[in-house]
Amino acid sequence: MPRKYTGNSDGAAKGKRPGTEKLVDLCKRRWKAKSLGTWVVRDMRGKPGQLSVHATGRAADIQFPNDKVKAEAVDWFVEHADALGIEEIHVYDAGKWGKGWRVGRGWKQWTEKSNGGTPGADWLHLEISPTFADDAERFEAAWRALPKPG
């Protein structure tokens, strides 16, 4: 059965979710990445009244040390999206308006009117499924079972 995009349908979380925090931790260890934030209850950028996935505790903004490392991470996350419960990836500096990958859809090049809200930004936005967001051990076991990039 194909996976579906959860978006913000699970509503605002009461705090950080352990699997999302584990995703950030593992990115720091593997790629020397930096967390720019996970859980914060707020609306989507430029969309008043629409809850951000950050509010659900299932989204992370992660900055990588350089474009080569970031590209490696993007490729690895897309390749292993099912195994890791990855539901969405935003690459804000891919083209003028950026692009986004979503489970069940694949890549979409963004436009001036339809984009992730921060064109040109040098970090990735990652969203994971509720199952993985709630279970750090499950997320880490899935991560460690996969081949390393490169």
TAWO-V38168 format. One record per residue. N is the residue number from 1. RES is the residue in one small letter. D_CENTER is the distance of its C-alpha to the mean C-alpha in Angstrom with 2 decimals. Layout:
n = <N N>
res = <RES RES>
d_center = <D_CENTER D_CENTER>
This chain:
n = <1 2 3 4 5 6 7 8 9 10 11 12 13 14 15 16 17 18 19 20 21 22 23 24 25 26 27 28 29 30 31 32 33 34 35 36 37 38 39 40 41 42 43 44 45 46 47 48 49 50 51 52 53 54 55 56 57 58 59 60 61 62 63 64 65 66 67 68 69 70 71 72 73 74 75 76 77 78 79 80 81 82 83 84 85 86 87 88 89 90 91 92 93 94 95 96 97 98 99 100 101 102 103 104 105 106 107 108 109 110 111 112 113 114 115 116 117 118 119 120 121 122 123 124 125 126 127 128 129 130 131 132 133 134 135 136 137 138 139 140 141 142 143 144 145 146 147 148 149 150>
res = <m p r k y t g n s d g a a k g k r p g t e k l v d l c k r r w k a k s l g t w v v r d m r g k p g q l s v h a t g r a a d i q f p n d k v k a e a v d w f v e h a d a l g i e e i h v y d a g k w g k g w r v g r g w k q w t e k s n g g t p g a d w l h l e i s p t f a d d a e r f e a a w r a l p k p g>
d_center = <21.94 18.90 15.68 14.93 12.15 12.43 11.33 13.21 16.11 16.12 16.94 16.70 16.53 19.37 17.38 14.62 13.65 14.56 12.07 9.09 11.60 12.50 9.17 9.76 13.39 13.21 11.39 14.18 16.76 16.02 15.26 16.64 13.43 13.53 11.56 11.81 11.13 9.61 12.15 14.45 16.34 16.54 16.59 14.30 15.53 18.68 18.76 21.08 21.29 17.91 15.77 12.30 9.58 9.67 13.17 12.40 11.01 7.96 5.39 5.46 6.82 8.15 11.34 13.02 16.83 17.53 16.65 17.88 15.68 12.55 13.83 14.55 11.09 9.74 12.80 12.48 9.06 10.54 13.82 12.83 10.34 13.18 14.16 10.90 10.06 6.85 7.30 5.54 4.76 6.92 9.63 11.94 14.87 15.44 18.73 20.10 17.49 14.37 12.75 10.04 9.56 9.85 11.40 15.11 15.18 13.85 13.73 15.10 16.56 16.52 19.82 21.37 21.37 18.06 15.10 12.00 14.46 14.40 15.89 16.61 14.24 13.68 10.20 6.71 4.22 0.44 3.42 6.31 9.92 12.51 14.50 12.20 11.15 14.92 16.06 15.38 18.21 17.02 13.57 15.55 18.21 16.02 14.53 18.15 19.59 17.84 19.52 18.42 17.39 20.32>
